Amino acid sequence: MRLADLRDVAIEDIIGRHPVDTEVESIAGYIAGKRVLVTGAGGSIGSELCRQLSRFSPSELIMLDRDESGLHGAQMSISGHGLLDSDDVVLSDIRDTPSLEEIFSRRRPEVVFHAAALKHLPMLEQYPEEAWKTNVIGTLNVLSAARSVGVKTFINISTDKAANPTSVLGHSKRVAERLTAWAAAESCENYLSVRFGNVIGSRGSMLPTFIAQIESGGPLTVTDPEVTRFFMTIPEACQLVIQAGAIGRPGEVLILDMGRPVKILDVARRMISMSGRAIDIVFTGLREGEKLHEELMGETEHDNRPFHPQITHTEVPPLSPYGLDHEKWEKTSLRRTTASKPYSASSIGTSNE
């Protein structure tokens, strides 16, 4: 195999399973003819989500992001141009409440996919206040704007790190799930979350990182010889998100069955073998807040599969915005010194679950 061929390796060759077919085409009718807004539309997940949504004939597809270059790429891939002079692209930040409210009031979306988030675990361990501003308050801003214009379907994109969270990232996304459940109860509309593992091929994920390290001659960096992760492809993740709008119920969290967790060391060795190069592997140690083995479900959550054999429906307790405590979040973030002890809801700026 040539080194360049690594960029076209199928997922089953890397993580040992075939992508799940969620049969999204048969149940995505709620998109047709609707005004659909996607936050974080310039990101890896957001842009692919927009590409898939465009196939289902929404009356409008509104791509919102604060990253103009990301919006340029998303528009180019869908429309064949990146002129950035049409109203399908919206430059805005979910932290900016007045801007968000004005956009929702003017464009009046009916379906919202909330993909905007900060996602890099070690970065948010260093800057927990940014996780609060974007993943917690930003999500609340989008939920509030959506409720104000009567959005019927709202899909919050979450992560497996929200299950029994041990990191700032995980806890901020757990809070976002609970705020979404609260909004569902308050609005009586279909507001829910989708949780999945690492998305192979997304920006900053393992696959492009390993490819870049191999191309530069190594070494490949792995945190721990025993570390495992769940993986899914970008198309899989986006199909699950779209399907969630059809089969998810208010306040639920949907989780894709991703098979067995994958040992990262095995993936590194497999990719080195495919490259035909002699590349060293260096172990860097688990980072602050990082788990050795990720979990898809929390300790108190139940695995119910009422509609699809590979999609779990579970519930999270709603959290009112009045239960948020920024001062407690700040204090806990400052005194945190260990990665192995999970955050508790009461110690990190929320009420008890």
C-alpha positions in Angstrom: 0.0 0.0 0.0 1.2 3.5 -0.9 1.3 6.0 2.0 -1.3 8.2 0.2 -3.7 5.3 0.2 -4.0 5.6 4.0 -6.4 8.5 3.4 -8.8 6.2 1.6 -8.8 3.4 4.1 -12.3 2.0 4.9 -13.5 2.2 8.5 -13.8 -1.6 8.8 -10.0 -1.9 8.0 -9.2 0.5 10.8 -11.7 -0.3 13.6 -12.9 -3.7 12.7 -16.6 -3.2 12.0 -18.9 -2.1 9.2 -20.8 1.2 9.4 -24.3 1.0 10.8 -27.1 1.5 8.3 -29.7 3.7 10.1 -32.0 3.8 7.0 -32.3 7.5 7.3 -33.8 8.0 3.9 -37.0 6.3 4.9 -37.7 8.5 7.9 -36.3 12.0 7.1 -39.6 13.4 5.8 -39.8 15.9 8.6 -37.0 17.9 6.8 -38.8 18.3 3.5 -40.2 21.8 2.9 -39.0 23.0 6.3 -36.7 25.8 7.3 -33.7 24.1 8.9 -30.9 25.7 10.8 -27.6 24.1 11.7 -25.3 25.7 14.3 -21.6 24.8 13.9 -22.2 24.3 10.2 -18.6 24.9 9.3 -17.2 22.0 11.4 -16.6 18.4 10.5 -19.9 17.2 11.8 -21.9 20.3 11.0 -20.8 20.5 7.3 -21.5 16.8 6.6 -24.8 17.2 8.4 -25.7 20.1 6.0 -24.7 18.1 3.0 -26.9 15.2 4.1 -29.8 17.5 5.0 -29.7 19.2 1.6 -30.7 15.9 0.0 -34.0 15.9 1.8 -35.3 19.2 0.2 -35.7 21.6 3.1 -37.3 24.9 2.0 -34.3 26.7 3.5 -31.0 25.3 4.9 -29.5 28.0 7.2 -25.8 27.3 8.0 -24.7 29.2 11.1 -21.1 29.4 12.3 -18.6 31.9 13.7 -15.9 30.4 11.4 -16.2 32.1 8.0 -13.7 29.7 6.5 -15.7 26.7 7.7 -18.9 28.3 6.1 -17.0 28.8 2.9 -16.1 25.1 2.7 -19.6 24.0 3.6 -21.2 26.2 1.0 -18.7 25.1 -1.6 -19.5 21.4 -1.0 -23.2 21.9 -1.3 -23.7 24.7 -3.8 -20.5 24.4 -5.8 -19.4 27.9 -5.0 -18.1 29.7 -1.9 -19.2 33.2 -2.7 -20.6 33.7 0.8 -23.0 36.4 -0.5 -26.3 34.5 0.0 -28.5 34.0 3.0 -27.8 30.3 3.4 -24.7 31.2 5.3 -24.9 33.1 8.6 -21.9 34.4 10.4 -22.8 34.5 14.1 -21.6 33.2 17.5 -23.9 31.2 19.8 -22.4 33.2 22.7 -23.9 36.4 21.2 -27.5 36.3 22.6 -28.8 39.5 20.8 -27.4 38.3 17.4 -28.8 34.8 17.8 -32.2 36.1 18.8 -32.3 38.4 15.8 -31.4 35.6 13.4 -34.0 33.3 14.8 -36.7 36.0 14.8 -35.9 36.9 11.2 -35.4 33.5 9.7 -37.8 31.5 11.9 -36.4 28.0 11.6 -38.7 25.1 12.2 -36.0 22.4 12.7 -32.7 23.1 14.5 -29.6 20.9 14.7 -27.2 22.2 17.3 -23.6 21.1 16.4 -21.7 24.2 17.6 -19.4 23.3 20.6 -15.9 23.3 21.9 -14.8 19.7 21.8 -11.1 19.2 22.6 -10.8 17.7 26.1 -7.3 18.9 27.1 -7.9 22.4 25.9 -11.1 22.7 28.0 -9.3 21.3 31.0 -7.0 24.4 30.7 -9.8 26.8 29.9 -13.0 25.6 31.7 -14.6 29.0 31.5 -14.7 28.6 27.7 -16.6 25.4 28.0 -19.1 27.2 30.2 -19.5 30.1 27.7 -19.9 27.9 24.6 -21.1 24.4 25.6 -23.4 25.5 28.5 -24.5 29.1 28.0 -24.2 28.9 24.2 -26.5 25.8 24.2 -28.9 27.6 26.5 -28.9 30.6 24.1 -29.8 28.4 21.1 -32.5 26.6 23.1 -34.0 29.9 24.2 -33.9 31.4 20.7 -35.5 28.2 19.3 -38.3 28.2 21.9 -39.0 31.9 21.3 -40.0 31.2 17.6 -41.7 27.9 18.2 -39.1 25.5 16.8 -40.8 22.0 16.7 -37.7 19.8 16.4 -34.4 20.5 18.1 -31.5 18.0 18.1 -28.6 18.7 20.4 -25.4 16.9 19.4 -23.6 15.5 22.5 -20.8 13.1 23.2 -20.1 9.8 25.1 -18.0 11.9 27.4 -21.3 13.1 28.9 -21.9 9.6 30.4 -20.4 9.6 33.9 -18.3 12.6 33.1 -14.8 13.0 34.4 -13.8 16.1 32.3 -14.8 19.7 31.8 -15.8 18.7 28.3 -17.9 15.8 29.4 -19.6 17.7 32.2 -20.4 20.7 30.0 -22.0 18.4 27.4 -23.9 16.6 30.2 -25.3 19.9 31.3 -26.3 20.7 27.7 -28.2 17.4 27.5 -30.1 18.2 30.7 -30.9 21.8 29.5 -32.3 20.3 26.3 -34.4 17.9 28.4 -35.7 20.9 30.4 -36.5 22.7 27.2 -38.5 19.7 25.9 -40.6 19.6 29.1 -41.2 23.4 29.0 -42.1 23.6 25.3 -43.8 20.2 24.9 -41.9 20.0 21.6 -39.5 17.4 20.3 -36.2 18.6 21.8 -33.7 15.8 22.4 -30.0 14.9 22.3 -27.8 12.5 20.3 -24.7 11.0 22.0 -21.9 9.2 20.2 -18.2 8.3 20.5 -15.2 9.7 18.7 -15.9 10.5 15.0 -13.1 9.1 12.9 -12.0 11.5 10.3 -13.2 14.7 12.1 -10.8 17.5 12.6 -8.4 16.7 15.4 -9.5 13.1 15.7 -7.2 10.0 15.8 -7.2 9.0 12.1 -6.0 12.3 10.5 -3.6 12.7 13.4 -2.0 9.3 12.8 -1.9 9.8 9.1 -0.1 13.1 9.5 2.4 11.5 12.0 3.1 8.7 9.6 3.6 11.1 6.7 6.1 13.1 8.8 8.0 9.9 9.7 6.6 9.4 13.2 6.4 8.7 16.0 2.8 7.9 16.5 1.6 9.2 19.9 -0.8 7.0 22.0 -1.8 8.1 25.5 -1.8 4.6 27.1 -1.2 1.0 25.9 -4.6 0.0 27.2 -6.7 3.0 26.2 -9.9 2.2 24.2 -12.4 4.3 22.4 -15.7 3.9 20.5 -15.6 5.1 16.9 -18.0 6.0 14.2 -17.7 7.6 10.8 -18.8 11.2 10.0 -21.7 9.9 7.8 -22.8 7.5 10.5 -22.9 10.3 13.1 -24.9 12.6 10.8 -27.3 9.9 9.8 -28.0 9.1 13.5 -28.6 12.8 14.1 -31.1 13.2 11.3 -32.9 10.0 12.2 -33.1 11.2 15.8 -35.5 13.9 14.7 -37.9 11.2 13.5 -37.7 8.5 16.1 -36.5 10.4 19.2 -39.0 11.5 21.9 -38.9 14.8 23.9 -36.1 14.9 26.4 -34.5 11.6 25.3 -30.8 11.0 24.5 -30.2 8.6 21.6 -27.1 6.5 21.4 -25.8 4.4 18.5 -24.5 0.9 19.2 -20.9 1.1 18.0 -19.9 -2.4 18.8 -16.9 -3.2 20.9 -14.6 -0.4 22.0 -11.4 -0.2 19.9 -7.9 -0.4 21.4 -6.0 2.6 20.1 -2.7 0.8 20.2 -4.1 -1.8 17.8 -5.2 0.9 15.4 -1.8 2.5 15.5 0.0 -0.8 14.8 -2.4 -1.6 12.0 -1.9 1.8 10.3 1.9 1.5 10.6 1.7 -1.9 9.0 -0.5 -0.5 6.2 2.0 2.3 5.5 4.9 -0.1 5.1 7.1 2.2 7.1 9.1 1.6 10.3 7.4 4.0 12.7 7.9 4.2 16.5 5.0 4.5 18.9 5.4 6.8 22.0 3.1 6.6 25.0 2.3 10.1 26.4 0.1 9.2 29.3 -3.6 10.0 29.9 -4.4 13.7 29.9 -6.2 15.5 32.7 -9.8 14.5 32.8 -9.4 11.6 30.3 -10.8 8.2 30.8 -8.9 4.9 30.0 -12.2 3.5 28.7 -15.1 5.6 27.5 -18.7 4.7 28.3 -21.8 5.2 26.2 -24.3 5.3 29.1 -24.3 6.7 32.6 -24.7 4.5 35.7 -28.4 5.3 36.1 -29.4 5.2 32.5 -31.3 2.4 30.8 -30.8 0.7 27.4 -34.1 0.9 25.7 -34.3 0.2 21.9 -38.0 0.7 20.9 -37.5 1.5 17.2 -34.1 0.5 15.9 -32.0 -2.5 17.1 -28.8 -0.5 17.2 -30.1 2.8 18.6 -30.6 3.2 22.4 -33.1 5.6 23.8 -32.4 6.8 27.4 -33.4 9.7 29.5 -31.5 12.4 31.5 -33.0 14.5 34.3 -34.0 18.0 33.1 -32.0 20.9 34.4 -33.6 24.3 34.6 -31.4 27.3 33.8 -32.1 28.5 37.3 -30.1 25.4 38.5 -26.9 26.6 36.9 -24.3 28.0 39.2 -21.5 29.8 37.5 -19.6 30.6 40.7 -19.6 27.0 41.7 -18.3 26.0 38.3 -15.4 28.4 38.6 -14.5 27.3 42.1 -14.6 23.6 41.2 -12.6 24.2 38.0 -9.9 26.0 39.9 -9.4 23.4 42.7 -9.7 20.3 40.5 -6.4 18.3 40.7 -7.2 14.8 39.6 -8.5 13.2 36.4 -9.8 10.0 37.9 -12.5 11.4 40.1 -15.8 12.2 38.2 -17.4 15.5 38.6 -20.6 15.4 40.6 -23.6 17.5 39.5 -23.7 19.3 42.8 -20.0 20.2 42.8 -19.7 21.6 39.3 -22.4 24.2 39.1 -25.7 22.4 38.8 -28.3 21.0 41.0 -28.3 17.3 42.0 -29.6 14.8 39.5 
